[in-house]
């Protein structure tokens, strides 16, 4: 059976690439090194496939259709944006595993929205291009973590658990990593845009390091909006990753509050926990 061998939390801030020189040199260096560390650790795990959990930014979908969660089972391309140093175009998809996750979900009352062809933005495109080798197949998952109505945090964690069960029941020897892509503090299109809240970000990363999903699940959206901004709703992608791994422990790789990139950028590794 397939195995989940590791998980990671990474940012997907497009300004890291589109406005790279705007940030102080030392912060640029540390953020670049953190991405390289994640890429190296995924290679060291001998991973053969990656589930990338991102947020819909009103680009992949739109006002005509806003699914709570969706999976790509066919053609995938991106990122939509032209970002310096980031290739565009087709991204290899593990169609068999993606379809298996959706099918097993239906059996467990998780009715996946399915995209048979999708052009994604930086939420999926950045981790796919920066953290993975070009030939590694991807299972792209999008959750409603950027535009209301938002998926409930408890449901996001449960969705991750369903993904984990499905991966582990897949008849193959795949070694899978799960990446939660997003956040942490940033205010998008709001008067506070440009602010970063390191205290909020450190609280989130401390929860990730302790494997404390419950505290993140219980955070009221009003609290998150006030202290982390509307962009911090993307911690839902962290919860999906934590649920998939049944993570009981993590390790913070790096944290940089970069006002020039309007985001608190957090990187962490997740260790798979015991499964029944």
PADOMAR-131196 format. One record per residue (C-alpha): residue in one letter; x negated, z, y negated. Coordinates in steps of 0.5 Angstrom, whole numbers, plus 500, padded with zeros to 3 digits. Example, Ala and Ser with C-alpha at 12.3 -4.5 7.8 and 13.67 -1.06 7.14 Angstrom:
BEGIN
A475516509
S473514502
***
This chain:
BEGIN
X500500500
X498499493
X495505489
X495507482
X488509481
X488511473
X491511467
X489510459
X492511452
X490506447
X492504440
X494497439
X493497431
X492490429
X489492423
X483494427
X482486428
X485483422
X482488417
X476490421
X471491415
X476495411
X475501415
X468506414
X463503418
X462509423
X469509424
X469502426
X463503431
X467509434
X473505435
X470499438
X466504442
X472507445
X475500447
X469499450
X469505454
X476504456
X474497459
X468500462
X472505466
X477500468
X472496471
X469502474
X475504478
X475497481
X482496478
X485489481
X492489476
X494493470
X501495468
X501495460
X507499457
X508497450
X513497444
X518492442
X516491434
X523486433
X518480435
X519480443
X526481442
X530481436
X537483433
X541479438
X538483444
X534490444
X533492451
X532499452
X526497457
X524490460
X519487464
X516480465
X516477471
X514470469
X510467464
X507471459
X503469453
X500472447
X499476442
X503472437
X499474431
X492471430
X487476430
X480475429
X476476436
X482476440
X484470444
X491467444
X495463450
X497465457
X496472460
X496472467
X502476471
X502479477
X509476479
X510479485
X509486483
X513485477
X519483481
X518489486
X518494480
X524491478
X528490484
X526497486
X528500480
X535497481
X535500488
X534507484
X539506478
X534503473
X537496471
X531493468
X532487463
X528482466
X524476462
X522470465
X518468460
X515472454
X511471448
X508478446
X505481440
X499486439
X503491443
X501488450
X496483447
X491487444
X490492451
X490486455
X485482451
X481488449
X481493455
X481488461
X477482464
X480475463
X482474470
X486481471
X493480472
X498484468
X505487469
X508487462
X513493460
X516493453
X520500452
X524501445
X520505442
X519502435
X526499433
X533503434
X536505439
X530508442
X529509449
X530517450
X524520451
X526523458
X528517460
X521514458
X518519463
X523518468
X522510468
X514511469
X516515475
X520509477
X514505476
X509509480
X514510486
X515502486
X507501485
X506505491
X511502495
X508495494
X505492500
X498490498
X491493497
X492493489
X488498485
X493499479
X491502472
X497504467
X496503460
X500506455
X499502448
X501505441
X501510436
X499515434
X501517427
X503511422
X509510417
X511502418
X514500412
X516506409
X513510402
X509514406
X505508409
X498509409
X498516411
X495519417
X497526420
X491528424
X494535426
X500531429
X495527433
X491532436
X497536438
X500529442
X493528445
X492536447
X499535451
X496528454
X489532456
X493538459
X498533462
X504536458
X509531458
X515536457
X512538450
X512531448
X519530451
X522535447
X520533441
X526531436
X525525433
X526528427
X520532427
X516526430
X519522424
X517527419
X510529422
X508522425
X512517422
X516512425
X510509428
X509515432
X516514436
X511510440
X509516444
X514514449
X509509452
X504515453
X510518457
X511512461
X504512463
X504519464
X510519469
X507513473
X501517474
X504524475
X499526471
X497533470
X490532467
X487528462
X481527458
X481525450
X476519449
X476518442
X480520436
X480517429
X484517423
X483511419
X487510413
X485503412
X488501418
X494506417
X494509423
X491515427
X488512433
X487516440
X484514446
X485518453
X484517460
X489520465
X488522472
X493521478
X497527480
X499529487
X505525489
X510526495
***
